[in-house]
Amino acid sequence: MTQLLLTVPQAAQSLGISRSKFYELITSGTVASIKIDGSRRVPVSSLQEYIQELLTKGAAA
């Protein structure tokens, strides 16, 4: 089964950035996340949207 939700460390690692930088992206609303009980999770689709947005901005620059 494909994993739909990642922990913050997993998501940060998949983007190749630090955990603290990833928390900045969450706090600013750039990357969506959800809270399940006390655990923060990041939908894989949210990462894909973020990457697509970066690609689009990069193409426009």
QUICOR-V380239 format. One line per field, one symbol per residue. psi: psi as a letter, one per 30 degrees, with the letter a starting at -180 (. if undefined). Layout:
BEGIN
psi = ???
END
This chain:
BEGIN
psi = kkkfklleeeeeeffhlleeeeeeeeefgekkllkjcgkkkkkeeeeeeeeeeeeeeeef.
END
